[in-house]
Amino acid sequence: MASTLLGCDELDETASDDKRRLHYIRFLVGGPVAPLYKNNGLERVSVNLSSAYGILSFVLRPMVIYRSISITWDVLVHGADWTQELYNLPTTTMALTVAAYVLALVFRGLGRYSNPVYREFMSVFRKAQTEKPLTSATRAALDTFDYDWSTRAADYEYVTSADESKAKVAHVRHTGVPKFTLAMIFNPRLFVHYMVATSIGIRAMYPGTTAPFKAMVGQMLCEGRNRLITTENGRRNKLLAADGNAIDTIFLDRRPASTQNGSVLVIACEGNGSFYEMGVSDTAQQLGYSVLGWNHPGYGASTGMPYPSAEKNAIDVVMQFALDKLGFAPQNILFYGWSIGGMTASHAASQHPGIRGVIIDASFDDMAELAPYHMPPMLDSLTRSTVRQYLHIQVAQQACNYDGPILLYRRADDEMMCNRRAPTLASNRGNHLLKAILLKRYPGLIHVPTLDRYLFECDSLEACSELQQSLHPNEIECNGWLAEEQRQHGSTPAARRAWGTGLSTDKRCQLTLHMVNYHLINIPTSHCPPLPRRMWREPWRGPDNSATFNAALTAPVDNPTDPAFMQDVMDAAMTDLQ
């Protein structure tokens, strides 16, 4: 039997032939019930044997290749009797190993055939495979099982000729995985860059693609996915990106609940160590937003590898799905990108200027500048050149191509975004991201020395507060000046670039810190804790939005001793773990 069903406690990445692994069975009988699939003894033993064979075959592969060449050479060159060659110890051992594997497959099929739960799953699965199109009843029956999606048909495919009024995606599609070229053979530098990027580099940047990481979080992903579907009424969809990668998504629809935020969709862009099953969307869920989560290529059930091109293709199809199938208008879509997820969030925003806004949390400006922070100094040159050629993620450049509402969160003790050789707030790469955004939007308004002093000389939140107090920007006066600049010059992106050109240096200094407050929130945490609910607010949308924006902030953002704030951090972390 070609199908495979496994419980969460039996996930095994080495079983590459497993095509249909059942993790949970969800039956709504008097409430959400999600028992683990329990395979019988015959199937359990055979699955373990086949998994062991997967490891053994990897170890013995060089021996098999060597032995095949050796036998061929002896027979053709030395005239050896090939029948005698087949009966020696190495050949016999390999033959017995293959026979044991075939026997394990037979027992696995018998074990599954004798399991009524597996037979029920296969009945529903075969029906779903033959139905064109898939009926809602069959889809509902299939969704009671949580299984491996490698053979499931896509629920939505990227459409290149989509209506431009719905999706203004890039016309030139992104390339796929970096290709090896003949030029690399004659250029050792290019060859080294390619090998480093495609072997160590991409996996170091996205550890969730590695087998040990997947094995470590496999059961937690099953449990998190089950919670989202059974408790939060989430709906899972398989999207097919332009490059052929399958993108695993989850949609939590809060529109029927008629909550205050339910009509707004938050598209969560995860970091390199998080998944939608246990990621950054919890805060938006708790606040009643509709949420669309998705996994990077190579994460969870998503296929491919998360090269920058594949990441862009993935967020393109996610956004198109939100517009075309989920029915959200661009002005009701908000992107929230955490850490490396700032890349996909900023890319999508640059392609869809009419969205509600972008929130970028604990992110950076340029991967070529961040990566050396985490490598030995002697590898700085190799790291920068390799990243620029194959793994270049430019959050600042993409964010500057978007003129809509944007908000950054900066973590005061961010061990990932700060320079480990001098881990201070001033070394946080998010500082460069904020500077690039403000100078692109308000070049006439921003006083660069004041901005640099705040970002690159204040090495703690206390120092930032002291600078704010020393320049004492008056909120009411600053809002009045901004309103006057808007009245004189206009509110379009081009007009905003003329704001402040006639103001005094003193006013520009105050307005610089005022605009920092509207585009940056400091949080006294490290990189990984979830964003507490009380710290959430949507991006500032201009002088007319100032009162609403300020009212949304219910507590000081730079007070690490605030007990209520720290309790929120702990509560969010515990919710994420559960």
VOTI-77216 format. One record per residue (C-alpha): residue number from 1; residue in three letters; x, y, z. Coordinates in steps of 0.001 Angstrom, whole numbers, m for minus. Example, Ala and Ser with C-alpha at 12.3 -4.5 7.8 and 13.67 -1.06 7.14 Angstrom:
% VOTI-77216
(1,"ala",(12300,m4500,7800))
(2,"ser",(13670,m1060,7140))
This chain:
% VOTI-77216
(1,"met",(0,0,0))
(2,"ala",(1619,3252,m1129))
(3,"ser",(m124,5452,1407))
(4,"thr",(1300,6243,4808))
(5,"leu",(m429,7355,8000))
(6,"leu",(1571,8238,11067))
(7,"gly",(799,9727,14454))
(8,"cys",(2507,12941,15488))
(9,"asp",(4824,11006,17744))
(10,"glu",(6042,9023,14755))
(11,"leu",(7059,11740,12328))
(12,"asp",(10203,10710,10474))
(13,"glu",(11837,12802,7802))
(14,"thr",(13876,9839,6548))
(15,"ala",(10803,8022,5303))
(16,"ser",(10885,9774,1953))
(17,"asp",(8446,7347,314))
(18,"asp",(5694,8255,2780))
(19,"lys",(3108,10142,746))
(20,"arg",(25,10314,2939))
(21,"arg",(850,10612,6616))
(22,"leu",(m2143,11018,8881))
(23,"his",(m1341,13047,11986))
(24,"tyr",(m4725,13880,13490))
(25,"ile",(m8301,12833,12932))
(26,"arg",(m10727,15660,13630))
(27,"phe",(m14343,14714,14263))
(28,"leu",(m16706,17368,15639))
(29,"val",(m18836,15152,17864))
(30,"gly",(m20163,17233,20733))
(31,"gly",(m17206,19559,20336))
(32,"pro",(m13690,19502,18911))
(33,"val",(m12063,16090,19283))
(34,"ala",(m8649,15383,17835))
(35,"pro",(m7233,11966,18743))
(36,"leu",(m3873,10869,17456))
(37,"tyr",(m3920,8224,14774))
(38,"lys",(m2677,5001,16380))
(39,"asn",(m1111,2522,14012))
(40,"asn",(m1200,m1143,14962))
(41,"gly",(1819,m3204,15897))
(42,"leu",(2400,m4613,12418))
(43,"glu",(2438,m1180,10808))
(44,"arg",(4548,304,13595))
(45,"val",(7298,m2293,13221))
(46,"ser",(7315,m2044,9429))
(47,"val",(7446,1757,9515))
(48,"asn",(10432,1637,11865))
(49,"leu",(12163,m868,9589))
(50,"ser",(11563,1218,6477))
(51,"ser",(12854,4300,8289))
(52,"ala",(15968,2414,9356))
(53,"tyr",(16440,1348,5753))
(54,"gly",(16287,4968,4660))
(55,"ile",(19205,5775,6970))
(56,"leu",(21097,2604,6064))
(57,"ser",(20714,3157,2324))
(58,"phe",(22217,6624,2685))
(59,"val",(25227,5165,4502))
(60,"leu",(25665,2238,2087))
(61,"arg",(25169,4233,m1118))
(62,"pro",(28921,4842,m1683))
(63,"met",(29583,1134,m1131))
(64,"val",(26915,167,m3672))
(65,"ile",(28371,2519,m6282))
(66,"tyr",(31896,1291,m5638))
(67,"arg",(30834,m2358,m5750))
(68,"ser",(28926,m1905,m9008))
(69,"ile",(31953,m311,m10675))
(70,"ser",(34239,m3020,m9274))
(71,"ile",(32093,m5900,m10572))
(72,"thr",(31759,m4302,m14009))
(73,"trp",(35527,m3760,m14207))
(74,"asp",(36361,m7332,m13157))
(75,"val",(33910,m8857,m15624))
(76,"leu",(34779,m6693,m18642))
(77,"val",(38531,m6278,m18139))
(78,"his",(39645,m9350,m16230))
(79,"gly",(37036,m11766,m17563))
(80,"ala",(35769,m12727,m14107))
(81,"asp",(32691,m14901,m13729))
(82,"trp",(29894,m12448,m12928))
(83,"thr",(27856,m15151,m11171))
(84,"gln",(30657,m15646,m8648))
(85,"glu",(30897,m11910,m8089))
(86,"leu",(27245,m11769,m7079))
(87,"tyr",(27670,m14297,m4272))
(88,"asn",(30377,m12568,m2277))
(89,"leu",(29651,m11039,1143))
(90,"pro",(29127,m7338,241))
(91,"thr",(26740,m8145,m2593))
(92,"thr",(24819,m10652,m485))
(93,"thr",(24512,m8133,2359))
(94,"met",(23082,m5480,41))
(95,"ala",(20648,m7964,m1477))
(96,"leu",(19399,m9037,1948))
(97,"thr",(18966,m5386,2951))
(98,"val",(16815,m4693,m101))
(99,"ala",(14795,m7858,548))
(100,"ala",(14183,m6785,4152))
(101,"tyr",(12962,m3408,2949))
(102,"val",(10543,m4971,462))
(103,"leu",(9264,m7257,3216))
(104,"ala",(8752,m4239,5488))
(105,"leu",(6666,m2567,2788))
(106,"val",(4507,m5677,2488))
(107,"phe",(3925,m5825,6243))
(108,"arg",(3216,m2099,6310))
(109,"gly",(519,m2570,3688))
(110,"leu",(m998,m5473,5616))
(111,"gly",(m961,m3481,8839))
(112,"arg",(m2751,m560,7237))
(113,"tyr",(m5253,m2749,5494))
(114,"ser",(m6197,m4260,8847))
(115,"asn",(m6667,m799,10402))
(116,"pro",(m10267,461,9914))
(117,"val",(m9262,4104,10457))
(118,"tyr",(m6696,3942,7686))
(119,"arg",(m9164,2232,5360))
(120,"glu",(m11673,5006,6028))
(121,"phe",(m9049,7639,5246))
(122,"met",(m8059,5921,2004))
(123,"ser",(m11684,5698,940))
(124,"val",(m12121,9453,1380))
(125,"phe",(m8723,10192,m158))
(126,"arg",(m9377,8136,m3300))
(127,"lys",(m12747,9800,m3734))
(128,"ala",(m11104,13206,m3483))
(129,"gln",(m8496,12182,m6063))
(130,"thr",(m11128,11221,m8635))
(131,"glu",(m13594,14069,m8131))
(132,"lys",(m13143,16949,m10565))
(133,"pro",(m13955,19463,m9196))
(134,"leu",(m13839,18551,m5530))
(135,"thr",(m17254,18871,m3889))
(136,"ser",(m17665,20680,m581))
(137,"ala",(m18881,17472,1098))
(138,"thr",(m15797,15511,44))
(139,"arg",(m13565,18419,1005))
(140,"ala",(m15153,18522,4469))
(141,"ala",(m14690,14761,4877))
(142,"leu",(m11057,14970,3783))
(143,"asp",(m10388,17858,6148))
(144,"thr",(m11271,15685,9142))
(145,"phe",(m7851,14101,8580))
(146,"asp",(m4523,15840,9015))
(147,"tyr",(m2195,14115,6570))
(148,"asp",(860,14760,4435))
(149,"trp",(m87,17063,1552))
(150,"ser",(2424,15972,m1068))
(151,"thr",(m255,14372,m3264))
(152,"arg",(m3120,16741,m2479))
(153,"ala",(m4397,18896,m5327))
(154,"ala",(m3847,22640,m4986))
(155,"asp",(m6798,24697,m3777))
(156,"tyr",(m5563,27765,m5643))
(157,"glu",(m2943,28425,m8331))
(158,"tyr",(m1167,31657,m9101))
(159,"val",(m2710,33333,m12153))
(160,"thr",(m295,35411,m14212))
(161,"ser",(m3073,37193,m16090))
(162,"ala",(m4993,38206,m12977))
(163,"asp",(m6962,41454,m13080))
(164,"glu",(m4458,44231,m12427))
(165,"ser",(m6995,46071,m10297))
(166,"lys",(m6931,43151,m7878))
(167,"ala",(m3257,42249,m7817))
(168,"lys",(m469,44519,m9010))
(169,"val",(2246,41863,m8808))
(170,"ala",(5552,42124,m10604))
(171,"his",(5271,41342,m14300))
(172,"val",(8697,39703,m14415))
(173,"arg",(8537,36460,m12494))
(174,"his",(11325,35676,m10088))
(175,"thr",(13867,33019,m10934))
(176,"gly",(14020,29806,m8960))
(177,"val",(16849,28062,m7122))
(178,"pro",(20308,29327,m8179))
(179,"lys",(21576,27380,m11177))
(180,"phe",(25051,25955,m11562))
(181,"thr",(26758,27295,m14679))
(182,"leu",(29876,26269,m16574))
(183,"ala",(31421,29652,m15811))
(184,"met",(31706,28601,m12166))
(185,"ile",(34116,25808,m13091))
(186,"phe",(36633,28339,m14394))
(187,"asn",(36023,30888,m11640))
(188,"pro",(36861,29457,m8196))
(189,"arg",(35386,32485,m6437))
(190,"leu",(31993,32026,m8090))
(191,"phe",(32141,28289,m7407))
(192,"val",(32824,28814,m3693))
(193,"his",(30020,31372,m3411))
(194,"tyr",(27579,29006,m5105))
(195,"met",(28530,26005,m2960))
(196,"val",(28380,27992,285))
(197,"ala",(25016,29556,m584))
(198,"thr",(23274,26361,m1709))
(199,"ser",(24637,24092,1029))
(200,"ile",(25332,25877,4303))
(201,"gly",(24127,29408,3616))
(202,"ile",(20462,28863,2836))
(203,"arg",(20084,26383,5713))
(204,"ala",(21811,28650,8200))
(205,"met",(19553,31504,7127))
(206,"tyr",(16437,29298,7234))
(207,"pro",(17075,26512,9794))
(208,"gly",(13449,25367,9533))
(209,"thr",(14347,23605,6288))
(210,"thr",(16745,21180,7991))
(211,"ala",(15742,17656,8994))
(212,"pro",(16828,17975,12682))
(213,"phe",(14770,21150,13112))
(214,"lys",(11738,19555,11460))
(215,"ala",(12037,16480,13663))
(216,"met",(12303,18673,16765))
(217,"val",(9166,20730,16054))
(218,"gly",(7110,18140,14145))
(219,"gln",(4766,17217,16974))
(220,"met",(4311,20851,18037))
(221,"leu",(3328,21755,14482))
(222,"cys",(704,19005,14446))
(223,"glu",(m735,20175,17747))
(224,"gly",(m675,23840,16733))
(225,"arg",(m2342,23127,13411))
(226,"asn",(m4988,21052,15144))
(227,"arg",(m5695,23900,17592))
(228,"leu",(m6092,26421,14784))
(229,"ile",(m8521,24196,12888))
(230,"thr",(m10623,22712,15681))
(231,"thr",(m10618,25583,18187))
(232,"glu",(m10182,28651,15976))
(233,"asn",(m12197,27285,13006))
(234,"gly",(m9255,27773,10683))
(235,"arg",(m9296,26508,7119))
(236,"arg",(m6177,25116,5534))
(237,"asn",(m5459,25720,1845))
(238,"lys",(m2728,24590,m512))
(239,"leu",(m1584,27333,m2892))
(240,"leu",(566,26793,m5972))
(241,"ala",(3078,29587,m6566))
(242,"ala",(4333,30727,m9969))
(243,"asp",(7526,28668,m9576))
(244,"gly",(5593,25474,m8783))
(245,"asn",(6167,25487,m5022))
(246,"ala",(3205,24448,m2880))
(247,"ile",(2508,26941,m69))
(248,"asp",(706,25702,3047))
(249,"thr",(m1672,28330,4477))
(250,"ile",(m4242,28696,7243))
(251,"phe",(m7126,31176,7195))
(252,"leu",(m9001,32322,10297))
(253,"asp",(m12125,34216,9228))
(254,"arg",(m13415,36654,11848))
(255,"arg",(m15865,38450,9547))
(256,"pro",(m18865,36323,10603))
(257,"ala",(m18178,37219,14248))
(258,"ser",(m18656,40921,13424))
(259,"thr",(m15801,41904,15736))
(260,"gln",(m14307,45374,15565))
(261,"asn",(m11256,44121,13672))
(262,"gly",(m12769,41109,11912))
(263,"ser",(m13107,42857,8556))
(264,"val",(m9340,43487,8473))
(265,"leu",(m7068,40668,7296))
(266,"val",(m3615,40365,8850))
(267,"ile",(m1223,38402,6629))
(268,"ala",(1469,37086,8961))
(269,"cys",(4981,36691,7530))
(270,"glu",(6950,34423,9853))
(271,"gly",(10590,34514,10870))
(272,"asn",(13156,31880,9960))
(273,"gly",(12413,29790,13045))
(274,"ser",(8642,30055,13171))
(275,"phe",(5661,28511,11418))
(276,"tyr",(2036,29579,11174))
(277,"glu",(1226,26727,13563))
(278,"met",(3277,28389,16318))
(279,"gly",(4244,31800,15085))
(280,"val",(3616,35511,15213))
(281,"ser",(m79,35613,14325))
(282,"asp",(m1272,34941,17896))
(283,"thr",(m1428,38644,18764))
(284,"ala",(m3627,39447,15771))
(285,"gln",(m5826,36429,16566))
(286,"gln",(m6331,37581,20144))
(287,"leu",(m7317,41059,18935))
(288,"gly",(m10053,39675,16697))
(289,"tyr",(m8461,40217,13288))
(290,"ser",(m8990,37811,10432))
(291,"val",(m5632,36094,9899))
(292,"leu",(m3941,34435,6930))
(293,"gly",(m826,32517,7917))
(294,"trp",(1569,30754,5562))
(295,"asn",(4778,28773,5780))
(296,"his",(8007,29548,3966))
(297,"pro",(8949,27229,1079))
(298,"gly",(10523,24175,2702))
(299,"tyr",(8743,24797,6032))
(300,"gly",(5942,22550,7253))
(301,"ala",(3975,21272,4258))
(302,"ser",(5293,23978,1913))
(303,"thr",(7678,22713,m756))
(304,"gly",(10860,24123,m2256))
(305,"met",(13619,26125,m599))
(306,"pro",(13231,29693,731))
(307,"tyr",(15584,31513,m1601))
(308,"pro",(14607,35186,m1976))
(309,"ser",(13001,34476,m5347))
(310,"ala",(10882,31647,m3942))
(311,"glu",(9874,33789,m969))
(312,"lys",(8616,36526,m3279))
(313,"asn",(6695,34017,m5379))
(314,"ala",(5134,32622,m2212))
(315,"ile",(3882,35953,m866))
(316,"asp",(2637,36880,m4354))
(317,"val",(316,33868,m4484))
(318,"val",(m748,34374,m850))
(319,"met",(m1737,37966,m1598))
(320,"gln",(m3516,37007,m4811))
(321,"phe",(m5417,34322,m2909))
(322,"ala",(m6484,36868,m263))
(323,"leu",(m7778,39225,m2936))
(324,"asp",(m9371,36812,m5395))
(325,"lys",(m10678,33987,m3217))
(326,"leu",(m11041,35335,299))
(327,"gly",(m12599,38552,m963))
(328,"phe",(m10649,41138,1046))
(329,"ala",(m10152,44583,m449))
(330,"pro",(m6551,45889,m456))
(331,"gln",(m7455,48673,1990))
(332,"asn",(m8493,45985,4495))
(333,"ile",(m5250,43996,4311))
(334,"leu",(m2475,44563,6844))
(335,"phe",(925,42845,6653))
(336,"tyr",(2796,41860,9792))
(337,"gly",(6362,40686,9169))
(338,"trp",(8553,39472,11992))
(339,"ser",(12329,39189,11678))
(340,"ile",(13221,37863,8212))
(341,"gly",(9501,37981,7428))
(342,"gly",(10009,41713,6965))
(343,"met",(11353,40859,3518))
(344,"thr",(8152,39270,2222))
(345,"ala",(5960,41844,3957))
(346,"ser",(7859,44755,2406))
(347,"his",(7912,43066,m1013))
(348,"ala",(4150,42557,m998))
(349,"ala",(3616,46146,133))
(350,"ser",(5777,47476,m2694))
(351,"gln",(3611,45559,m5178))
(352,"his",(280,46556,m3595))
(353,"pro",(477,50247,m2622))
(354,"gly",(m3198,50427,m1681))
(355,"ile",(m3044,48090,1319))
(356,"arg",(m3976,49174,4847))
(357,"gly",(m392,49157,6080))
(358,"val",(2728,47208,7030))
(359,"ile",(4079,46309,10463))
(360,"ile",(7704,45154,10562))
(361,"asp",(8827,43716,13882))
(362,"ala",(12445,43011,14898))
(363,"ser",(13794,43176,11371))
(364,"phe",(16773,44614,9492))
(365,"asp",(17692,46648,6439))
(366,"asp",(20019,44449,4382))
(367,"met",(21028,40819,4896))
(368,"ala",(24493,41521,3477))
(369,"glu",(25068,43880,6413))
(370,"leu",(23392,41699,9049))
(371,"ala",(24926,38317,8177))
(372,"pro",(28524,39281,9105))
(373,"tyr",(27260,40062,12630))
(374,"his",(26876,36323,13153))
(375,"met",(30059,35103,11448))
(376,"pro",(33745,35214,12435))
(377,"pro",(35476,38442,11314))
(378,"met",(37778,36507,8983))
(379,"leu",(34732,35426,6931))
(380,"asp",(33238,38905,6503))
(381,"ser",(34206,39255,2851))
(382,"leu",(33019,35771,1881))
(383,"thr",(29764,36228,3785))
(384,"arg",(28912,39584,2213))
(385,"ser",(29723,38550,m1344))
(386,"thr",(27872,35227,m1066))
(387,"val",(24778,36859,383))
(388,"arg",(24758,39633,m2213))
(389,"gln",(24974,37152,m5066))
(390,"tyr",(22531,34436,m3974))
(391,"leu",(20760,35303,m712))
(392,"his",(20311,39053,m919))
(393,"ile",(17384,40240,1192))
(394,"gln",(16888,44012,1031))
(395,"val",(14096,45000,3374))
(396,"ala",(14984,48699,3327))
(397,"gln",(14992,48954,m450))
(398,"gln",(11600,47287,m730))
(399,"ala",(10130,49289,2150))
(400,"cys",(11270,52504,463))
(401,"asn",(9324,51480,m2643))
(402,"tyr",(6144,51561,m543))
(403,"asp",(4651,54922,395))
(404,"gly",(1740,53738,2524))
(405,"pro",(1412,53450,6324))
(406,"ile",(4306,51605,7948))
(407,"leu",(5324,50906,11551))
(408,"leu",(8498,49349,12949))
(409,"tyr",(9023,47572,16272))
(410,"arg",(12547,47586,17698))
(411,"arg",(13524,45095,20402))
(412,"ala",(15892,46651,22937))
(413,"asp",(17700,43383,23726))
(414,"asp",(17536,41912,20226))
(415,"glu",(20382,39410,20091))
(416,"met",(19727,38642,16404))
(417,"met",(19555,42157,14935))
(418,"cys",(22373,43647,17023))
(419,"asn",(26079,43228,16401))
(420,"arg",(27202,40370,18645))
(421,"arg",(30663,41880,18798))
(422,"ala",(29132,45036,20369))
(423,"pro",(25509,44189,21283))
(424,"thr",(23971,47591,21932))
(425,"leu",(20734,49206,20835))
(426,"ala",(22745,51496,18575))
(427,"ser",(24015,48494,16575))
(428,"asn",(20512,47209,15806))
(429,"arg",(20092,46960,12014))
(430,"gly",(16513,48124,12423))
(431,"asn",(17982,51605,12964))
(432,"his",(19219,51674,9379))
(433,"leu",(15829,50462,8170))
(434,"leu",(14028,53307,9950))
(435,"lys",(16510,55904,8698))
(436,"ala",(16101,54776,5089))
(437,"ile",(12302,54932,5345))
(438,"leu",(12152,58374,6976))
(439,"leu",(14665,59955,4603))
(440,"lys",(12830,58546,1591))
(441,"arg",(9466,59859,2787))
(442,"tyr",(10366,63139,4498))
(443,"pro",(13767,64331,3203))
(444,"gly",(12923,67982,3858))
(445,"leu",(11471,67386,7301))
(446,"ile",(14022,65066,8907))
(447,"his",(17018,66636,10629))
(448,"val",(19666,63983,9946))
(449,"pro",(22059,64800,12849))
(450,"thr",(19179,64510,15325))
(451,"leu",(18010,61252,13770))
(452,"asp",(21534,59811,13830))
(453,"arg",(21964,60852,17434))
(454,"tyr",(18761,59038,18414))
(455,"leu",(19472,55882,16419))
(456,"phe",(23240,55460,16584))
(457,"glu",(24354,57216,19774))
(458,"cys",(21625,56208,22217))
(459,"asp",(22671,52706,23257))
(460,"ser",(19734,52068,25613))
(461,"leu",(16050,52896,25941))
(462,"glu",(16878,55168,28840))
(463,"ala",(19238,57175,26626))
(464,"cys",(16515,57462,23989))
(465,"ser",(14095,58797,26601))
(466,"glu",(16648,61321,27838))
(467,"leu",(17163,62640,24312))
(468,"gln",(13411,62952,23842))
(469,"gln",(13133,64908,27086))
(470,"ser",(16068,67184,26267))
(471,"leu",(14514,68271,22968))
(472,"his",(11005,68138,24510))
(473,"pro",(8991,67836,21258))
(474,"asn",(5485,69082,22034))
(475,"glu",(2983,66632,20606))
(476,"ile",(203,69167,20038))
(477,"glu",(2538,71679,18396))
(478,"cys",(4173,69013,16222))
(479,"asn",(814,67731,15023))
(480,"gly",(m165,71300,14204))
(481,"trp",(3017,71838,12193))
(482,"leu",(2425,68586,10296))
(483,"ala",(m1163,69559,9542))
(484,"glu",(22,72926,8235))
(485,"glu",(2664,71277,6035))
(486,"gln",(9,68959,4660))
(487,"arg",(m2290,71909,3957))
(488,"gln",(461,73814,2150))
(489,"his",(2079,71034,142))
(490,"gly",(m492,68242,9))
(491,"ser",(m534,64670,1284))
(492,"thr",(640,62676,m1740))
(493,"pro",(3982,60831,m1465))
(494,"ala",(5619,63398,m3750))
(495,"ala",(4163,66284,m1738))
(496,"arg",(5368,64831,1586))
(497,"arg",(8929,65082,347))
(498,"ala",(8547,68854,387))
(499,"trp",(7334,68991,3980))
(500,"gly",(9586,70940,6312))
(501,"thr",(11622,72769,3681))
(502,"gly",(10671,76153,5155))
(503,"leu",(10851,75225,8845))
(504,"ser",(13530,76255,11318))
(505,"thr",(16175,73805,12493))
(506,"asp",(14639,73728,15976))
(507,"lys",(11247,72720,14605))
(508,"arg",(12816,70102,12343))
(509,"cys",(14685,68605,15313))
(510,"gln",(11448,68282,17253))
(511,"leu",(9543,66952,14248))
(512,"thr",(12287,64392,13608))
(513,"leu",(11759,62775,17001))
(514,"his",(8009,63205,16587))
(515,"met",(8097,61248,13314))
(516,"val",(10305,58617,14948))
(517,"asn",(7564,58134,17544))
(518,"tyr",(5004,57653,14767))
(519,"his",(7107,55103,12891))
(520,"leu",(8959,53233,15658))
(521,"ile",(7943,51517,18890))
(522,"asn",(10619,50310,21291))
(523,"ile",(9996,47087,23215))
(524,"pro",(12239,46050,26149))
(525,"thr",(12483,42392,25125))
(526,"ser",(14782,40077,23218))
(527,"his",(14171,38882,19664))
(528,"cys",(11794,35965,20165))
(529,"pro",(8997,36838,22659))
(530,"pro",(5631,37365,20935))
(531,"leu",(4371,40906,20571))
(532,"pro",(2102,41627,23581))
(533,"arg",(m1455,42609,22741))
(534,"arg",(m1243,45936,24551))
(535,"met",(1697,46948,22341))
(536,"trp",(m156,46351,19084))
(537,"arg",(m1267,49294,17007))
(538,"glu",(m1817,49879,13329))
(539,"pro",(542,52180,11411))
(540,"trp",(136,55950,11412))
(541,"arg",(m1717,57167,8328))
(542,"gly",(m919,60871,8468))
(543,"pro",(m1765,63975,10542))
(544,"asp",(m5485,63247,10354))
(545,"asn",(m4835,59906,12081))
(546,"ser",(m2676,61251,14920))
(547,"ala",(m5351,61244,17634))
(548,"thr",(m6445,57683,16868))
(549,"phe",(m2852,56494,16622))
(550,"asn",(m1894,57976,19986))
(551,"ala",(m5020,56647,21691))
(552,"ala",(m4165,53115,20573))
(553,"leu",(m1032,53142,22698))
(554,"thr",(m2288,52394,26186))
(555,"ala",(1022,52276,28076))
(556,"pro",(4588,53591,27826))
(557,"val",(6501,51641,25218))
(558,"asp",(9968,52101,26690))
(559,"asn",(9438,51158,30328))
(560,"pro",(11027,47739,30962))
(561,"thr",(10007,47855,34637))
(562,"asp",(6275,48133,33933))
(563,"pro",(4789,45019,35655))
(564,"ala",(1709,45024,33417))
(565,"phe",(3881,45083,30314))
(566,"met",(6081,42216,31479))
(567,"gln",(2994,40213,32445))
(568,"asp",(1696,40682,28898))
(569,"val",(5013,39426,27538))
(570,"met",(4853,36320,29744))
(571,"asp",(1197,35674,28895))
(572,"ala",(1931,35928,25179))
(573,"ala",(4888,33575,25507))
(574,"met",(2846,31001,27435))
(575,"thr",(33,31197,24872))
(576,"asp",(2561,30583,22114))
(577,"leu",(3971,27538,23914))
(578,"gln",(524,26087,24525))
